[in-house]
Amino acid sequence: MGAANISGIEATFDANQALSNSLHVDPAGGADTATAHLLFSVGAGDSGTATEALPALGALPISIPADGQAVVSGRVVTTEGEAPVSGAVVDVQLSDTTGTMHSIERLITDEEGRFSASLLTFAEARSYRFVASDPGRHPSAAVEIPAPESGVSPSAVVLHLGAQGRLSYDLTDSDGNPSPGLIQLRQEGAKRQTIYAVGSGVELVPPGSYEAVVTRGFEYEPVRVPVVVGLTDPASLVVVMKRIIDTHGYLSSDTHVHSAPSPDSRVDPALRLRTVAAAGVEVMIASDHEIITDRHAQVLASSGAAPFVLPIVGEEMTATVPEHNTMFPVIPDGTPRGGPIPWYQMDIAQIVKAQRDRGAGVVLLNHPRNGCNYLCLIGWDRITGLPTMTDEARLGLKPGAALWTWTYDGLEYLNGFSGVFTRPEAPEASGVFEDWQAGLNHGHPWTAAGSSDSHSPEGIGYARSYFASSTDDPAKALESDMVSAYVKGDVLVSAGAFARVEAVA
């Protein structure tokens, strides 16, 4: 089963059906039209309410052999007092023929703590496993039951959750102003919970003793303090974030960030802005796949991140071939997806031109080597500056298609925690430093960009780029400053360091 956030709605789908091998695209550009019929079922609450309607339609919620269906119900209650827990999430897992468990449903309890789901029955031995979770509580112990036989009512499932704790936090800078910060609660060195804080607030946290590690990116001193979360009054965490690195004249940016408008991310845009602020990143490029949206600007004020983050509209154009590209800034055109570029069968030069025509001031080549991406695919020769591949059809492109262009403004020098130097065991899939150096040698000084390519709440700003700015205040930052810096190359890629170098004749 797969899951996605589509326009704010949690969607669960059969990945085998969605990625069916029955559809094929001719790589040479011939007959590539086919028809597929997919059934979508929508529920008012959890995935259980969506699948309840399927049996009457003669459809099963997942495409595996089954003998029928049976309703499994249960309750989620507290360990002490057996009080019902409403709004808890129940993860339902099914074993495959090897005994490996796979999540197939996410149910939500009602006011009485009850849940139910219509589950498949099997002739062969299989089992279902249920686990409950709720913010501020430790997950329940797993309850496993045999898959019910057809026509047999299974036993009710009872899941127990412990007490709920609370943590009150207050983060300020050295001047007493509210500060964003990333709060990690650790036990025995292991991360138990992450809080993306902006100023003060209260977070639900399971009771227990923790080490709180509070950070604000590379520029502020980390703070480590013990915290004990009890069962009654909220625990208190008061931290002053002290700046230790002077980045005057530069703002930090992450040019490759995904959130829920992107089909492969489930991070709400407001949460995304808080994750960016907590990481100490000041300018964020919204580079979602095949959508151009200003949703982040719309929720900036309500997110609490307005004083700390400037969101800029961009797009990661997801051309499978030649390669993914980030372009910014661009303006949504008012259509549902904001007017992404239809890149099919465009070559690399046509793609960059289309991005310029769309209004992009900066175009970056994303992850050019990682895992044998585009520079690896075309066998790009650093000495000649040309691809060694000559057969365009191998990439599904038409004869005469351009396989290379120097018209990019820059490339992703650092994509997350990836290395930059050539690895002897994988020379074709590595060596972005050597590629960047080759650009200099050929008279094409690419701007090196650092980005996280984050799809989850974690990882923002690792790596990042500092660009020359006329202001140090993100709320007053100018898109034009960032565009100018990336075009001129006045950008410093960082995985933790910020250096000023002065050359005196």
KAMO-V170722 format. One record per helix or strand of 2 or more residues. SS is the DSSP state (alpha for helix, beta for strand). FROM is the first residue (numbers start at 1). LEN is the number of residues. If there is no record, write none. Layout:
ss;from;len
SS;FROM;LEN
SS;FROM;LEN
//
This chain:
ss;from;len
beta;2;5
beta;9;5
alpha;15;4
alpha;47;5
alpha;55;3
beta;68;11
beta;89;7
beta;101;8
beta;114;8
beta;127;7
beta;143;4
beta;157;5
beta;165;9
beta;180;8
beta;190;9
beta;200;6
beta;208;8
beta;223;7
beta;235;7
beta;250;8
alpha;269;10
beta;283;4
alpha;295;4
alpha;300;4
beta;310;8
beta;325;4
alpha;348;10
beta;362;4
alpha;374;4
beta;380;2
beta;386;2
alpha;392;4
beta;410;6
alpha;424;6
alpha;432;10
beta;447;5
beta;464;5
alpha;474;3
alpha;479;10
beta;491;4
//
